Amino acid sequence: MRGVIAWLGDRITEPVNIDQIAAEAGMSPATLHRHFTAATGMSPLRYQKHLRLLSARRQLLAGDVTAAQVAHTVGYTSATQFSREYRAFYGLPPVRDITRLRAGTTSTAPAHPS
């Protein structure tokens, strides 16, 4: 699974599907899903989303960029979809989350890890 994890990490900005990931792993999609979930606790596509959101949060914290700019940078085609997924993962929309983090009023842990 390390190879697949690295492969996904190298492609966080690219659209991928389960068939591509399975081909990279040399497994059927069902077998890949089972092994990947056992190794990481999430599906391959959820893992890619997780990586995108982590990268986005780091970029938002580090610089003077908008959520829309970061959404595009990490591979989202829709800033609205990015904001929706960010909020679902971290519990707040991007701007409010970053404002709270910069104020030091919370930890950087996601609202829920799944």
Backbone bond lengths (Angstrom), bond angles and torsions (degrees), N, CA, C in turn:
res aa  C-N    CA-C-N  psi(-1)  N-CA   C-N-CA  omega(-1)  CA-C   N-CA-C  phi
1 M - - - 1.433 - - 1.523 112.58 -
2 R 1.321 116.87 -23.13 1.472 119.03 -179.80 1.516 111.86 -57.20
3 G 1.330 116.12 -40.38 1.457 119.99 179.57 1.524 112.31 -63.65
4 V 1.317 116.15 -41.23 1.464 120.54 179.35 1.530 109.97 -68.81
5 I 1.312 116.90 -40.69 1.465 120.98 177.91 1.525 109.99 -61.11
6 A 1.321 116.90 -45.49 1.464 120.47 177.83 1.529 110.98 -63.74
7 W 1.323 116.51 -42.04 1.465 121.42 179.53 1.523 110.10 -59.73
8 L 1.323 117.21 -45.29 1.466 120.86 177.33 1.526 111.18 -64.18
9 G 1.315 116.48 -40.70 1.466 120.39 178.66 1.511 112.65 -61.09
10 D 1.318 116.24 -33.42 1.464 120.54 178.36 1.522 112.12 -76.97
11 R 1.322 117.04 -10.97 1.466 121.23 -174.85 1.527 112.84 -125.95
12 I 1.328 117.36 31.78 1.466 117.61 -175.93 1.520 112.35 -64.38
13 T 1.311 118.20 -24.24 1.466 119.68 -179.15 1.522 112.86 -90.48
14 E 1.314 116.96 -6.41 1.467 120.68 -176.34 1.519 111.62 -98.35
15 P 1.326 116.39 142.79 1.462 117.68 172.46 1.533 109.14 -71.78
16 V 1.307 116.52 127.32 1.463 121.58 176.66 1.524 107.93 -130.09
17 N 1.309 115.44 159.45 1.458 119.08 175.78 1.527 108.70 -127.84
18 I 1.296 115.18 168.05 1.457 120.83 -174.14 1.525 112.02 -62.07
19 D 1.341 117.60 -32.11 1.460 119.90 178.76 1.527 111.29 -66.45
20 Q 1.328 117.34 -39.67 1.469 120.91 176.73 1.520 111.06 -63.30
21 I 1.324 115.75 -44.51 1.462 120.32 -178.65 1.527 110.26 -65.46
22 A 1.320 116.31 -42.10 1.465 120.64 178.99 1.525 111.03 -62.85
23 A 1.332 116.75 -40.96 1.468 120.24 178.15 1.528 110.01 -62.86
24 E 1.325 117.35 -41.63 1.466 121.30 177.85 1.526 110.65 -60.91
25 A 1.327 116.56 -37.73 1.463 121.66 -178.61 1.523 112.81 -82.76
26 G 1.343 116.74 -14.10 1.455 119.95 -176.75 1.522 112.28 71.01
27 M 1.329 116.01 33.70 1.455 121.56 -178.60 1.522 109.64 -131.96
28 S 1.308 115.71 164.51 1.461 119.18 170.94 1.533 107.40 -72.36
29 P 1.313 117.48 156.66 1.463 119.28 177.90 1.534 113.03 -55.50
30 A 1.335 117.36 -41.23 1.470 120.08 -179.29 1.531 111.67 -64.98
31 T 1.327 116.05 -43.17 1.469 119.80 179.24 1.520 110.90 -66.38
32 L 1.322 116.98 -43.44 1.460 120.84 176.86 1.524 110.05 -57.60
33 H 1.305 116.38 -49.35 1.461 120.39 -178.11 1.524 111.04 -57.17
34 R 1.312 116.53 -45.56 1.462 121.40 -179.36 1.534 111.36 -62.81
35 H 1.325 117.21 -48.77 1.465 120.90 -178.38 1.528 111.75 -68.85
36 F 1.316 116.52 -40.89 1.461 120.27 -178.71 1.524 110.38 -65.79
37 T 1.319 115.99 -43.82 1.465 119.73 179.54 1.523 110.90 -64.03
38 A 1.323 117.27 -38.14 1.468 120.60 177.41 1.529 110.75 -64.17
39 A 1.326 117.38 -37.18 1.464 121.57 -176.95 1.522 113.15 -79.14
40 T 1.334 117.41 -34.24 1.471 119.98 -171.92 1.522 114.44 -116.53
41 G 1.323 117.65 -16.26 1.448 120.35 -177.05 1.520 113.78 83.78
42 M 1.334 116.50 5.19 1.463 120.46 177.75 1.515 109.72 -150.25
43 S 1.323 115.21 163.12 1.462 120.19 178.56 1.523 109.94 -69.93
44 P 1.332 117.94 161.43 1.465 119.97 178.63 1.534 113.36 -58.12
45 L 1.319 117.75 -42.13 1.462 119.43 -179.34 1.521 111.28 -71.49
46 R 1.314 118.05 -34.79 1.468 121.56 175.14 1.529 109.35 -65.85
47 Y 1.318 116.90 -37.98 1.463 120.92 178.07 1.524 110.44 -62.59
48 Q 1.343 117.01 -43.52 1.460 119.85 177.78 1.530 110.29 -61.18
49 K 1.319 116.80 -42.87 1.465 120.81 178.18 1.527 110.07 -60.63
50 H 1.327 115.81 -43.07 1.465 121.80 177.91 1.533 110.55 -57.33
51 L 1.321 117.01 -46.21 1.465 120.96 178.57 1.524 111.35 -62.25
52 R 1.326 117.00 -42.28 1.464 120.81 178.24 1.525 111.36 -60.16
53 L 1.317 116.06 -45.60 1.459 119.67 -177.65 1.524 112.00 -68.44
54 L 1.318 117.66 -37.01 1.470 120.55 175.23 1.531 110.91 -62.99
55 S 1.317 116.14 -44.82 1.460 120.85 178.44 1.525 110.43 -62.94
56 A 1.309 116.70 -42.90 1.461 120.78 179.62 1.521 110.96 -61.61
57 R 1.301 116.93 -44.14 1.467 120.10 -179.32 1.522 110.91 -63.14
58 R 1.328 116.79 -42.14 1.467 120.21 177.90 1.527 110.73 -61.39
59 Q 1.338 116.63 -43.93 1.461 120.48 179.98 1.525 111.85 -64.45
60 L 1.316 116.11 -41.02 1.465 119.70 179.05 1.523 111.32 -65.19
61 L 1.312 116.77 -39.57 1.460 120.24 178.29 1.524 112.59 -69.19
62 A 1.322 116.48 -34.10 1.462 120.96 -173.32 1.518 114.69 -82.27
63 G 1.320 117.67 -24.92 1.453 116.45 -170.98 1.502 115.11 -140.33
64 D 1.311 112.49 178.40 1.456 121.09 178.82 1.524 108.06 -96.38
65 V 1.330 115.74 73.51 1.459 122.69 -178.79 1.522 108.43 -127.57
66 T 1.304 115.25 155.31 1.455 119.43 178.06 1.530 110.20 -87.48
67 A 1.307 114.88 162.03 1.466 119.73 176.49 1.523 110.32 -61.26
68 A 1.325 117.10 -38.00 1.467 120.27 179.36 1.529 111.21 -63.89
69 Q 1.329 117.10 -40.62 1.465 120.37 178.00 1.525 110.66 -63.76
70 V 1.308 116.26 -45.18 1.460 120.66 -179.63 1.526 110.55 -65.93
71 A 1.322 116.65 -39.89 1.469 119.77 178.46 1.518 110.32 -54.40
72 H 1.309 116.58 -47.14 1.461 121.20 179.64 1.533 110.53 -65.02
73 T 1.313 116.87 -42.35 1.465 121.77 -178.19 1.526 112.73 -60.52
74 V 1.322 117.02 -36.25 1.470 119.81 -177.71 1.524 113.51 -93.75
75 G 1.337 116.93 4.05 1.452 119.10 170.79 1.511 117.41 109.78
76 Y 1.314 118.10 4.59 1.465 119.72 177.32 1.525 108.99 -84.85
77 T 1.312 116.54 139.46 1.460 120.46 175.40 1.519 110.90 -91.70
78 S 1.321 116.80 -15.19 1.456 122.18 -178.83 1.527 110.00 -125.53
79 A 1.328 116.22 120.43 1.463 120.23 176.50 1.524 110.42 -64.38
80 T 1.315 117.11 -32.20 1.461 121.48 178.38 1.521 110.82 -64.56
81 Q 1.323 116.39 -46.22 1.468 120.37 177.66 1.524 110.54 -62.69
82 F 1.320 117.04 -41.64 1.463 121.25 177.57 1.531 110.05 -58.19
83 S 1.323 116.61 -50.06 1.468 120.23 -178.52 1.524 111.50 -61.30
84 R 1.314 116.39 -40.07 1.469 121.22 179.22 1.534 110.16 -63.09
85 E 1.325 117.17 -46.75 1.464 120.32 -179.36 1.528 111.55 -70.20
86 Y 1.318 117.06 -36.62 1.465 121.21 177.50 1.528 109.48 -61.18
87 R 1.326 115.38 -47.67 1.467 119.84 -179.30 1.531 110.83 -62.99
88 A 1.319 117.30 -41.30 1.463 120.37 179.07 1.526 110.95 -62.56
89 F 1.322 117.11 -35.41 1.460 120.80 -177.22 1.527 112.58 -82.06
90 Y 1.350 116.75 -45.67 1.460 120.94 -174.46 1.521 114.80 -100.24
91 G 1.322 117.95 -10.16 1.453 119.81 176.27 1.515 115.79 92.62
92 L 1.322 117.20 -10.53 1.459 122.66 178.52 1.520 109.18 -142.85
93 P 1.325 117.57 155.96 1.466 119.27 172.97 1.532 109.82 -62.67
94 P 1.324 117.95 158.43 1.469 120.73 -174.59 1.525 115.08 -51.54
95 V 1.314 118.93 -50.82 1.469 120.89 -175.48 1.523 110.87 -63.31
96 R 1.312 117.49 -43.60 1.471 119.94 -179.98 1.521 111.56 -67.42
97 D 1.332 116.84 -38.23 1.458 120.54 178.51 1.526 110.66 -63.42
98 I 1.314 116.71 -47.25 1.465 120.40 -178.09 1.526 110.76 -66.13
99 T 1.315 117.19 -39.45 1.466 120.63 176.78 1.525 110.08 -59.98
100 R 1.314 115.95 -44.56 1.470 120.56 178.96 1.527 110.88 -64.05
101 L 1.331 116.93 -43.59 1.463 119.82 -179.98 1.516 111.59 -63.94
102 R 1.316 116.63 -42.21 1.471 119.84 179.42 1.520 111.74 -65.12
103 A 1.322 116.61 -30.29 1.455 120.69 177.99 1.530 111.33 -77.91
104 G 1.327 115.53 -12.22 1.461 120.75 177.50 1.514 114.01 75.16
105 T 1.335 116.87 29.62 1.455 119.33 -176.63 1.518 113.80 -98.84
106 T 1.326 118.15 7.22 1.464 119.27 178.59 1.510 109.58 -157.44
107 S 1.316 115.51 167.23 1.456 120.60 173.43 1.515 109.04 -81.29
108 T 1.333 117.32 173.62 1.455 121.35 178.80 1.521 112.27 -94.04
109 A 1.317 116.93 11.22 1.460 119.88 179.73 1.522 110.68 -71.76
110 P 1.327 117.34 141.64 1.454 119.58 176.64 1.522 111.80 -63.82
111 A 1.321 116.20 156.95 1.460 121.38 178.29 1.524 110.76 -58.96
112 H 1.327 115.68 -41.62 1.460 121.63 174.80 1.515 107.64 -152.44
113 P 1.340 117.55 135.16 1.456 120.87 -172.51 1.521 115.61 -76.33
114 S 1.291 119.98 -8.37 1.473 118.77 -175.35 1.496 113.42 -83.00
